[in-house]
Amino acid sequence: MKKLAIVTLAAGLSASTAFAGGYTAPVVEAEPVVVKESSSSNPGILIPALLLVGVAIAASN
């Protein structure tokens, strides 16, 4: 009976050291999200606006 208690105690003490650090969850890095922001001005209106300014300047002369 004493031998069984000693073997059980030795097994219990040696098994508990395997869990000494505890559980650590794996770190999963998320993919970076690329946000494409739209500009407030429309570049398609630049050429007609410059043309309008040119016509206005030409008409004033």
N, CA, C and O atoms as CSV, one atom per row, in Angstrom:
chain,resi,resn,atom,element,x,y,z
A,1,MET,N,N,0.820,-1.187,0.000
A,1,MET,CA,C,0.000,0.000,0.000
A,1,MET,C,C,0.872,1.263,0.000
A,1,MET,O,O,0.529,2.250,-0.650
A,2,LYS,N,N,2.002,1.234,0.729
A,2,LYS,CA,C,2.891,2.370,0.776
A,2,LYS,C,C,3.530,2.616,-0.584
A,2,LYS,O,O,3.696,3.760,-1.008
A,3,LYS,N,N,3.887,1.525,-1.264
A,3,LYS,CA,C,4.522,1.659,-2.571
A,3,LYS,C,C,3.551,2.286,-3.579
A,3,LYS,O,O,3.949,3.104,-4.408
A,4,LEU,N,N,2.270,1.890,-3.498
A,4,LEU,CA,C,1.262,2.446,-4.405
A,4,LEU,C,C,1.095,3.946,-4.158
A,4,LEU,O,O,0.949,4.715,-5.108
A,5,ALA,N,N,1.114,4.360,-2.913
A,5,ALA,CA,C,0.995,5.775,-2.580
A,5,ALA,C,C,2.219,6.553,-3.065
A,5,ALA,O,O,2.082,7.672,-3.558
A,6,ILE,N,N,3.398,5.980,-2.932
A,6,ILE,CA,C,4.619,6.657,-3.373
A,6,ILE,C,C,4.634,6.780,-4.889
A,6,ILE,O,O,4.988,7.830,-5.425
A,7,VAL,N,N,4.249,5.706,-5.587
A,7,VAL,CA,C,4.221,5.742,-7.050
A,7,VAL,C,C,3.183,6.751,-7.529
A,7,VAL,O,O,3.439,7.494,-8.476
A,8,THR,N,N,2.030,6.788,-6.898
A,8,THR,CA,C,0.983,7.736,-7.261
A,8,THR,C,C,1.440,9.169,-7.005
A,8,THR,O,O,1.192,10.049,-7.829
A,9,LEU,N,N,2.099,9.412,-5.886
A,9,LEU,CA,C,2.610,10.738,-5.564
A,9,LEU,C,C,3.685,11.161,-6.566
A,9,LEU,O,O,3.694,12.306,-7.017
A,10,ALA,N,N,4.575,10.260,-6.912
A,10,ALA,CA,C,5.635,10.574,-7.867
A,10,ALA,C,C,5.040,10.855,-9.247
A,10,ALA,O,O,5.478,11.786,-9.922
A,11,ALA,N,N,4.069,10.084,-9.672
A,11,ALA,CA,C,3.427,10.308,-10.974
A,11,ALA,C,C,2.669,11.630,-10.976
A,11,ALA,O,O,2.689,12.357,-11.969
A,12,GLY,N,N,2.013,11.939,-9.888
A,12,GLY,CA,C,1.268,13.200,-9.799
A,12,GLY,C,C,2.169,14.414,-9.830
A,12,GLY,O,O,1.834,15.419,-10.458
A,13,LEU,N,N,3.311,14.339,-9.160
A,13,LEU,CA,C,4.238,15.463,-9.145
A,13,LEU,C,C,4.939,15.645,-10.484
A,13,LEU,O,O,5.200,16.775,-10.896
A,14,SER,N,N,5.241,14.559,-11.159
A,14,SER,CA,C,5.927,14.683,-12.442
A,14,SER,C,C,4.974,15.118,-13.547
A,14,SER,O,O,5.407,15.769,-14.497
A,15,ALA,N,N,3.712,14.787,-13.454
A,15,ALA,CA,C,2.746,15.165,-14.488
A,15,ALA,C,C,2.346,16.629,-14.370
A,15,ALA,O,O,1.992,17.245,-15.375
A,16,SER,N,N,2.392,17.196,-13.184
A,16,SER,CA,C,1.938,18.574,-13.014
A,16,SER,C,C,2.914,19.580,-13.606
A,16,SER,O,O,2.525,20.713,-13.890
A,17,THR,N,N,4.173,19.193,-13.797
A,17,THR,CA,C,5.145,20.131,-14.347
A,17,THR,C,C,4.908,20.378,-15.833
A,17,THR,O,O,5.388,21.378,-16.367
A,18,ALA,N,N,4.190,19.505,-16.504
A,18,ALA,CA,C,3.920,19.698,-17.923
A,18,ALA,C,C,2.974,20.870,-18.145
A,18,ALA,O,O,2.983,21.463,-19.224
A,19,PHE,N,N,2.173,21.213,-17.171
A,19,PHE,CA,C,1.199,22.299,-17.297
A,19,PHE,C,C,1.625,23.553,-16.536
A,19,PHE,O,O,0.786,24.395,-16.217
A,20,ALA,N,N,2.905,23.685,-16.245
A,20,ALA,CA,C,3.370,24.800,-15.426
A,20,ALA,C,C,3.178,26.140,-16.116
A,20,ALA,O,O,2.904,27.139,-15.452
A,21,GLY,N,N,3.318,26.181,-17.436
A,21,GLY,CA,C,3.213,27.453,-18.132
A,21,GLY,C,C,1.787,27.863,-18.412
A,21,GLY,O,O,1.530,29.038,-18.673
A,22,GLY,N,N,0.869,26.949,-18.367
A,22,GLY,CA,C,-0.513,27.278,-18.677
A,22,GLY,C,C,-0.729,27.326,-20.174
A,22,GLY,O,O,0.201,27.116,-20.953
A,23,TYR,N,N,-1.933,27.596,-20.567
A,23,TYR,CA,C,-2.298,27.630,-21.986
A,23,TYR,C,C,-2.079,29.032,-22.538
A,23,TYR,O,O,-2.516,30.020,-21.947
A,24,THR,N,N,-1.408,29.107,-23.658
A,24,THR,CA,C,-1.263,30.382,-24.355
A,24,THR,C,C,-1.907,30.248,-25.725
A,24,THR,O,O,-1.570,29.346,-26.492
A,25,ALA,N,N,-2.812,31.128,-26.024
A,25,ALA,CA,C,-3.508,31.090,-27.302
A,25,ALA,C,C,-2.557,31.510,-28.417
A,25,ALA,O,O,-1.747,32.418,-28.227
A,26,PRO,N,N,-2.645,30.861,-29.577
A,26,PRO,CA,C,-1.776,31.258,-30.688
A,26,PRO,C,C,-2.147,32.645,-31.202
A,26,PRO,O,O,-3.319,33.022,-31.228
A,27,VAL,N,N,-1.131,33.393,-31.609
A,27,VAL,CA,C,-1.348,34.745,-32.109
A,27,VAL,C,C,-1.522,34.675,-33.620
A,27,VAL,O,O,-0.638,34.208,-34.338
A,28,VAL,N,N,-2.666,35.143,-34.090
A,28,VAL,CA,C,-2.944,35.159,-35.522
A,28,VAL,C,C,-2.979,36.605,-35.974
A,28,VAL,O,O,-3.788,37.400,-35.496
A,29,GLU,N,N,-2.083,36.940,-36.908
A,29,GLU,CA,C,-2.036,38.311,-37.393
A,29,GLU,C,C,-3.059,38.487,-38.501
A,29,GLU,O,O,-3.137,37.667,-39.417
A,30,ALA,N,N,-3.829,39.537,-38.422
A,30,ALA,CA,C,-4.841,39.824,-39.435
A,30,ALA,C,C,-4.187,40.487,-40.641
A,30,ALA,O,O,-3.174,41.176,-40.515
A,31,GLU,N,N,-4.781,40.268,-41.811
A,31,GLU,CA,C,-4.268,40.910,-43.009
A,31,GLU,C,C,-4.560,42.407,-42.952
A,31,GLU,O,O,-5.633,42.806,-42.501
A,32,PRO,N,N,-3.628,43.234,-43.401
A,32,PRO,CA,C,-3.896,44.672,-43.393
A,32,PRO,C,C,-4.997,45.018,-44.390
A,32,PRO,O,O,-5.047,44.477,-45.495
A,33,VAL,N,N,-5.859,45.912,-43.989
A,33,VAL,CA,C,-6.967,46.334,-44.833
A,33,VAL,C,C,-6.570,47.631,-45.528
A,33,VAL,O,O,-6.203,48.608,-44.875
A,34,VAL,N,N,-6.645,47.633,-46.842
A,34,VAL,CA,C,-6.292,48.817,-47.620
A,34,VAL,C,C,-7.577,49.557,-47.954
A,34,VAL,O,O,-8.459,49.028,-48.632
A,35,VAL,N,N,-7.668,50.779,-47.471
A,35,VAL,CA,C,-8.854,51.593,-47.703
A,35,VAL,C,C,-8.520,52.606,-48.781
A,35,VAL,O,O,-7.615,53.425,-48.617
A,36,LYS,N,N,-9.242,52.548,-49.871
A,36,LYS,CA,C,-9.011,53.489,-50.957
A,36,LYS,C,C,-10.009,54.633,-50.800
A,36,LYS,O,O,-11.214,54.466,-50.987
A,37,GLU,N,N,-9.473,55.788,-50.453
A,37,GLU,CA,C,-10.331,56.941,-50.225
A,37,GLU,C,C,-10.531,57.702,-51.528
A,37,GLU,O,O,-9.598,57.876,-52.312
A,38,SER,N,N,-11.743,58.143,-51.743
A,38,SER,CA,C,-12.026,58.928,-52.940
A,38,SER,C,C,-11.792,60.406,-52.631
A,38,SER,O,O,-12.023,60.871,-51.514
A,39,SER,N,N,-11.340,61.113,-53.628
A,39,SER,CA,C,-11.095,62.535,-53.416
A,39,SER,C,C,-12.404,63.300,-53.560
A,39,SER,O,O,-13.348,62.840,-54.201
A,40,SER,N,N,-12.433,64.458,-52.958
A,40,SER,CA,C,-13.662,65.255,-52.995
A,40,SER,C,C,-13.820,65.985,-54.323
A,40,SER,O,O,-14.935,66.353,-54.691
A,41,SER,N,N,-12.734,66.199,-55.044
A,41,SER,CA,C,-12.837,66.897,-56.326
A,41,SER,C,C,-12.824,65.881,-57.458
A,41,SER,O,O,-12.215,64.817,-57.348
A,42,ASN,N,N,-13.493,66.219,-58.529
A,42,ASN,CA,C,-13.564,65.349,-59.682
A,42,ASN,C,C,-12.531,65.812,-60.697
A,42,ASN,O,O,-12.625,66.941,-61.178
A,43,PRO,N,N,-11.546,64.984,-61.044
A,43,PRO,CA,C,-10.504,65.436,-61.977
A,43,PRO,C,C,-11.037,65.582,-63.408
A,43,PRO,O,O,-10.385,66.226,-64.231
A,44,GLY,N,N,-12.192,65.009,-63.725
A,44,GLY,CA,C,-12.754,65.123,-65.058
A,44,GLY,C,C,-13.317,66.498,-65.365
A,44,GLY,O,O,-13.570,66.818,-66.527
A,45,ILE,N,N,-13.516,67.313,-64.344
A,45,ILE,CA,C,-14.080,68.648,-64.557
A,45,ILE,C,C,-12.980,69.697,-64.727
A,45,ILE,O,O,-13.278,70.854,-65.026
A,46,LEU,N,N,-11.732,69.318,-64.543
A,46,LEU,CA,C,-10.628,70.275,-64.605
A,46,LEU,C,C,-10.434,70.834,-66.014
A,46,LEU,O,O,-10.282,72.044,-66.182
A,47,ILE,N,N,-10.437,69.979,-67.011
A,47,ILE,CA,C,-10.207,70.441,-68.391
A,47,ILE,C,C,-11.352,71.342,-68.880
A,47,ILE,O,O,-11.070,72.406,-69.431
A,48,PRO,N,N,-12.628,70.969,-68.708
A,48,PRO,CA,C,-13.688,71.899,-69.139
A,48,PRO,C,C,-13.663,73.230,-68.381
A,48,PRO,O,O,-13.994,74.267,-68.955
A,49,ALA,N,N,-13.277,73.215,-67.109
A,49,ALA,CA,C,-13.211,74.465,-66.345
A,49,ALA,C,C,-12.096,75.364,-66.888
A,49,ALA,O,O,-12.276,76.575,-67.010
A,50,LEU,N,N,-10.948,74.767,-67.212
A,50,LEU,CA,C,-9.861,75.559,-67.791
A,50,LEU,C,C,-10.243,76.086,-69.164
A,50,LEU,O,O,-9.880,77.208,-69.520
A,51,LEU,N,N,-10.965,75.296,-69.933
A,51,LEU,CA,C,-11.425,75.733,-71.247
A,51,LEU,C,C,-12.395,76.908,-71.114
A,51,LEU,O,O,-12.336,77.865,-71.886
A,52,LEU,N,N,-13.277,76.824,-70.136
A,52,LEU,CA,C,-14.232,77.905,-69.883
A,52,LEU,C,C,-13.505,79.189,-69.470
A,52,LEU,O,O,-13.874,80.277,-69.913
A,53,VAL,N,N,-12.472,79.071,-68.623
A,53,VAL,CA,C,-11.695,80.240,-68.209
A,53,VAL,C,C,-10.966,80.821,-69.402
A,53,VAL,O,O,-10.882,82.043,-69.528
A,54,GLY,N,N,-10.437,79.984,-70.284
A,54,GLY,CA,C,-9.745,80.462,-71.480
A,54,GLY,C,C,-10.685,81.191,-72.410
A,54,GLY,O,O,-10.319,82.218,-72.981
A,55,VAL,N,N,-11.900,80.676,-72.573
A,55,VAL,CA,C,-12.887,81.346,-73.431
A,55,VAL,C,C,-13.296,82.675,-72.825
A,55,VAL,O,O,-13.479,83.656,-73.547
A,56,ALA,N,N,-13.443,82.719,-71.511
A,56,ALA,CA,C,-13.811,83.962,-70.834
A,56,ALA,C,C,-12.729,85.023,-70.987
A,56,ALA,O,O,-13.027,86.201,-71.182
A,57,ILE,N,N,-11.476,84.600,-70.898
A,57,ILE,CA,C,-10.360,85.544,-71.051
A,57,ILE,C,C,-10.300,86.050,-72.505
A,57,ILE,O,O,-10.074,87.232,-72.761
A,58,ALA,N,N,-10.507,85.121,-73.437
A,58,ALA,CA,C,-10.465,85.511,-74.842
A,58,ALA,C,C,-11.627,86.447,-75.206
A,58,ALA,O,O,-11.472,87.332,-76.047
A,59,ALA,N,N,-12.783,86.249,-74.577
A,59,ALA,CA,C,-13.939,87.075,-74.868
A,59,ALA,C,C,-13.801,88.466,-74.260
A,59,ALA,O,O,-14.366,89.430,-74.778
A,60,SER,N,N,-13.058,88.574,-73.169
A,60,SER,CA,C,-12.913,89.882,-72.526
A,60,SER,C,C,-11.932,90.780,-73.288
A,60,SER,O,O,-11.952,91.996,-73.099
A,61,ASN,N,N,-11.086,90.219,-74.132
A,61,ASN,CA,C,-10.124,91.032,-74.874
A,61,ASN,C,C,-10.789,91.554,-76.082
A,61,ASN,O,O,-10.168,92.272,-76.867
